[in-house]
Amino acid sequence: MSQQTKFLLSEDRIPRSWYNIQADLPKPLPAVLHPGTLQPIGPADLEPLFPMELIMQEVSTEREIDIPDPVREVYKLWRPAPLFRAHRLEQALQTPAKIFYKYEGVSPAGSHKPNTAIPQAFYNKQAGVKRLTTETGAGQWGTSLSFAGSLFDIDVTVFQVRVSYDQKPYRRAVMETYGGRCVASPSNETAYGRKVLAERPDHPGSLGIAISEAVEIAATNPDTKYALGSVLNHVLMHQSIIGIESMEQMAMADVYPDVVVGCTGGGSNFAGIAFPFIGAGLRGGPKPRIVAVEPAACPSLTRGKYAYDFGDTGKMAPLTKMHTLGSSFTPPGFHAGGLRYHGMAPLVSHLKELGLMEAVAYQQTECFAAGVLFARAEGIVPAPEANHAVKGAIEEALRCKREGKSEVILFNLCGHGHFDMAAYTNYFSGNLVDEKYSEEELAMALAGLPSVPEAA
């Protein structure tokens, strides 16, 4: 008999509303600023990029936002997602800790990203939008938006960071299967892409550059809007369905986490698992430790500065206050392409500043080692991004072993690695190395942060 325990909810238990942590913040988020005037923006400033329904969700302070029935119907393709107890991993580590993981790899796209791609496509369709542009790193988000576009009859153009475009051809093929169009970024299709290539023809690309290209297309075409897979408030709110389900499933197991772990790049899957638990603590409930795990090669939370910065390299997007490495910073080409963003979600950054969470950073080889250990114990091959959460959970379990504590650890296994096997091949052959960013480039990027008046 398998020693893996699975906790499943029936489809009628799919949450009927998303959780908005802005309702429970002890201190509100700093204002979002216009890139030209550096003054606080209003809803009208965002209309060229987003439909009004998403803009209103972005600024909402309501605790619960209803999930539209058409979105819930699509969610039924894979939700509720299973929660597992990792008995075999516990045995391999010889830890007294109880390890649980929420598995988001069961979605059609193989990750948590459809949780927000589906509602974003739905609201854009309602607004009469014909085309969406976006960026993607590893390709999980581009795949998910392409899938959502196919369901709601919206054309999708994806600018994929060049280094990931080259590393992950099968992810590109999945986007195309769903009807999306995938373009390597920087590209010759935008003025900003051409500018970057003119300065450096072999540029490996970055999420900041890809965002600039996608925003440029959306801002200059009236039938086109922009969709983002992380960072923004409404995106993180859509992902709260992960934590909401997890709470109910853990109640089925008669446990509550002492530690909640998630990997962090822009912040979406981390917020999805962590925000409902943080919110419950802010409302007087238990307060588990919340641990964000990021790549050492792109350490926005552990090395970045909490300051106003542009969300993109071309400085077209609004400025938000966040932990940032500088919008001009280009991370090295490590395999967890979804974690190669220069900044962290404003909400995640804000919670870090409030002392409601902590952050650690690990190198990619130790994260892959953790992923292999997990795969051999539990049978699921994690995505390179998810390996960071696996590593964080294992470190917490080993701490419990040293301290003789039987704590409950929950982490988000945000996606499978079935399209990332080239990275595993490199790892097993010894060709996967720990990428180092340039301290000089980081210093220059941070020195170039925009000057914002104190009042902001």
N, C-alpha and C positions, 0 to 999 in steps of 0.2 A: 504494500500500500504506500502510495506517495506520501512524503512528509511535507508536501507543500499544501498550505491551506489557502483556499480562494474564497473571497467574500464578494458575492454578487447580489446586486439589487435588481428587481424587476424593472422593465422599461417605464412603467408608470411612476417609478421613483425618480425619473430624470427631473432635476430641479426645475421649478417653474419661474425662478427669478435668479438673476446674477447678484452677487454681493459687491457693493461699492464701499470700499474701506474709507473713502473720503468722509462718509457720514460719522465715523468714529475717531477721526484724527484729533489728538489733543491740541494740535496746532495746524492751521490750514497750510496747503502748499503755497510756496512763493508763486507770484504771477508769471504767466507766460508772456514773453515780450516780442514785439514786432521786430523782424530782422533789420528793417530800415530805420525806424524811429526809436527803437529801444523802449517804447512805451507799451503798457499792458494791452494785449489784443482782446478783441471782442469776437463774438460768433461770426460776424460778417467778414472778418479777416481770414477766416478758415474756409469760407464757402467755395473758393476756387478749387480746394483740394478734397473736401469731404462733404457728404450729404448732411443736411441739418440735423437729422436724428442722431447721427454719431457725434456731431459737434455738441449737442445738448447732453449726451451721455458723458462726453469728455469733461464737462464743467459741472455735472450734477453732484449734489451732496445728499441725494436720497440714498437710503441704505439698500433698498432693493429695487432693481429694474426688471420689469417683466420680460421674460423670454417669449418672443412671438411664436405662435403655434407652428407656422411653417418651418421655423428654425428648429423647434423641438422635434418635428417630424423627421428632419434630416438627421438630427442627433441620434435618433433611434437606430440608425445604421450601425452604431458602435457603442452608444452610451446606454446605461451607465458602464463605465470602464471598470475592470476588475481591480480589486485590492488583494494582494497576496501577503501571506506571512512567509518569510524566507527561512524556513526551518533548516534547509540544507546549507545555506550560507552561514547561519548561526553555528551549525556544527563544524563547518570548515574553519571558522574563526575561533571556535571554542569559547564563545562569549556568553555570559549570562543575559545579555541584552535580548530583547525581542525586536526583530527587524521586520517592518512592513513596507511594502512599496506599492504605489499606485501606478498601474501600467497603462500609459497613454499610447503605446505602440499598436494598439488594436484598431485605431482609426484607419479609414481607407488610405490616408496619406502616410500612415506609419508614425505619426507623432501627435502632440497636443495641438498643433497649429490650426487644424480645422475648427477647433472650438471658437475661434474668432473669425476665421475666414468665412464660415457659413453666414453668421449674422452680418458681417461687413458686406458680403455680396448681396444679401437679402435687402438691406437698407439702401444700397446703391441702386438695385433693381427698382425698388419702390420710387426712387427719385428720378427714374428715367435715364440712368447712366448707361451708356453703351460700351464703354471700355474702362478697364482699370489698369493702372501701372503700379509696379511695386519693385522692390529690390529683394534679393535673397542671398544668403551666404552659402551654407551647406546645401540648400535647396529644399529643406522641409517646408518653409513658408511659401516659396514659389510653387511647390507641388500642391500645397493645400489651397492656395488661392486659385490655381488653375482648375482644381477639382470643383471648388465652389462656383467658379465662373461657368463651368459646364452645366451645373445644376440650374443656374439662374439666367443662362443665355447671355452672358457678358464676356466680351473679348478680354483677354488678360495678356499683358506684356510684362515679362519679368526680366529685370536687369540683374544677372547673377555675377557676383564677384569673380573676377577672372581666375584667380588661383583655385577656387572651388569649381568653377566651370570646367577647368581642365582636369581636376582631381576626380570629379564625380560625374562622368558622362551618363551613367544610368539614371541618375536623378534628373538630369535634363530630359532624358527619354520619357520618364514618367510624366513630367510637365507637358511634354508634347502629346503624349497619349491622352491626357485630359483636355487637350485643346489649347494649352497655353503656348505662347511664343517666348522663347528664352534667348536672351542676348548677353554676350559676355561684356562685362563692364570693367574698365572704361571702354566706351564704344564710339563709333563715328556717327551714331544716330542723334546725338545731342550736341549742342554748342559746348556744354561743359565737358562732356566726354572727349570731344576733339581737342579741347584745351589741355586736358591732362595727358593725352597721348602725344601731343606736340611737344610737351615738356619731357615726357618719358615714355617712349613707345612700348617698352616692356613692362609697364606698370602692372603689378599683381592685382591691383584693385583693392577696394575696401568697401565696407557697408556704407560708410559716409559718402563715398563717391557714387555708389549705385543709387543711394537715396536721392542725391542731387539730380541724377539723370531721370529717375522716375518722376520726381517733383516737377522738373522742367517740362516734361511731356504733358503732365496733367494740367499744369498752370497755363499752358499755351494752347490747349485744345478744349473747347467748351463742352464736348460730349464725353470727356474723360475725367475721371477722378483718381485720386491716389489712395492706396491701401497700405497700411503698415502692420507688420506681424508682431511687433513688440513695442516696448517703451511707453506708448501713449496710455492715458488713463483708461479709456474705453476698452482698449485691447486687454489690459490686465484684468479689468472687470469681467470681460467675457470668459477669461480663463479661470475665474473663481469657481466655476462648476466643478473643477478638479477637487478643490478642498472641501466644497460643500458635500459632494458625494463621499469623500474620504471620511468626513466626520460621521456620517450615518453608518458607513461600513465598519468603522472602528468601534462604534457603539454595538454593532452586531457581535464583535469580538470581545466586548466588555473591557476595552482598554482605551486609554487616551495618551497621545504621544507626550513624552518628556522632551523630545528633540524632533524638529522638523527640518529636513535638508532638501535643498534644491540647487541645481546648477544655475548660473547666472551669466547672461551675455547682455541682452537688453532688458531682461527681467520678467518675461511673460510666463514661463512655466513655473518659475520660482514664486511669483505672485499668486499664480493659480493654486498652488498647494499651500502656501504660507498665509496669505492674507485672511482667509476665513478664520484660521486659528488665532492670528494676531488680533483680529477684530473681536473674537469671543473674549480674549484676554482683556482688551480695552473696555469691554462691557461688564467686567467683573468675574469672568470665568478663569479657568486655569491658564497659566502663561508658560507654554513650553519654550525652550530655547529655540531660536530660529537661526539656522546656519545657511548662508549663501556660499556656494563654492564656485570660484571663477578660475579661468586659466592664468597661469603665471605669466604667459606671454602677452596677455591683454588685461591687466589687473585694474580695472576702473575703480572698484570699490576699495581695494587695499593700497593702491598707489595713486589713484586719481585725486584731483582737487575738487572739492565741493564748490562749484561756481557756475555762473551763467555761461552757457556755450551754445553754439549752433548744433542742431541735430544732424547736419550734413556738412560735407567738406566744401561744397560750393557756396555755403552760407546763404541758401535760399529759404531754408526752413526757419520757423520761429526759434527763439532762444528759450531754453528752460534751465532751471537751476538743478544741477545733477552732479554726480561724481563723474568726472570726465578726464580723459587723457589728452584732450585737445582735439578739435575737429579735423586738424590736419595730420593727426597721428595715423600712420599706417602700420597695423600689427603685422608681425611675420606670418608666413603662410602655414600655420599649424592646421591640423586636420579638423578640429572642432570649429568649422567655418561659421556655425551659428552663434559662436561666442566671440566673434572678432569685431565687436562694435566699440567705438571709442568712448561711449558714454553709457550710463546706467539710467534706467527709467526714473523720472523725477520722484514718483511715489516710493520706489524702493530706496532711492538715495535719501529721501526725507525720513523714512523710517530708520535708516542707518544713523542719521544725524540725531534722531530722537532716542537712540539707544535701545530700540525695540528689536534689533537683530544684530548679528555679527557676520563677518566675512572672512574667508580663508582662500588662499590661492595655491594650486598645485600644477606641476609640470605635466605635459601630455603623456610621457612614458609611464609615470606612476599611475595616471588615470587609466591608461590602457591596461596596465597590469591588474588594476582593480576590476575593470570590465571583463577581462578574461577569467579571473577568479569567480566573478558573479555568473558568467555564462556557464562555466563548468559545474557550478553548484545548482543554479536555478534553471538553466536551459535556454535563457533568452540572451541574444547578443545585443548589447546596448549600442546606441549611436555614440560617436565620440563625445558629443555634448553631454549625453546622459552619463557617460563614464565619470564625469566630474562629480555628479551627485552620488554615484556608487562609491567613489573614493571617499567622499565626505561621510557617508553613512558607515563605511567600514572603519574609518578612523574613530568615529563615535563609539562603535561597537568594541573596538580594541581598547578605548579609554575605559569603557564599562568593565572590560575584562581586568584591566590593571587595578581598577578601583573596587572591584567586586560588587558592582551595581547591576541590577536587572532592569535597567531603564527601557522604555519603549521608544524605538526610533522609527520615524516615518520618512520615507523619501519618495520623490517623484521620478520614476523611470519614464522620462518624457518622450522616448522614441526608440525604435529598434535600429540596428546598424546594418540592415540587409543591403543597403546601397553604399556602404562604406567599407566594403571588404578590402579594397586596395590599401586602406589605412592599416587594417589588421595584418595584411600580407607584409607591409613594410615593417610593422612592429615585430612580427615573428622572424623576419630576415635580418633584423638589427638595423634597418635603414630608417626607422622612425626615431628622430632625435628631438631633444628638447630645444625648441626654438627660443632665441633670445631677441628681445627688442633692443633698439638702440637707446641707451640712456640719454645720449646727446639729442636724438630726435624727440624723445619724450620731453626733455627740458625745453626745446624750441617750441614744441606744440603747446605746452603749458604757458610759456612766455607770451604766446600769441593769442591767449584767451581775450575775448572782447572786454572792453572797459565799460562797466555798467554802473550807473549812478547808485549810490548807497540805498536810496529809497526803494529801489526795485528789490 
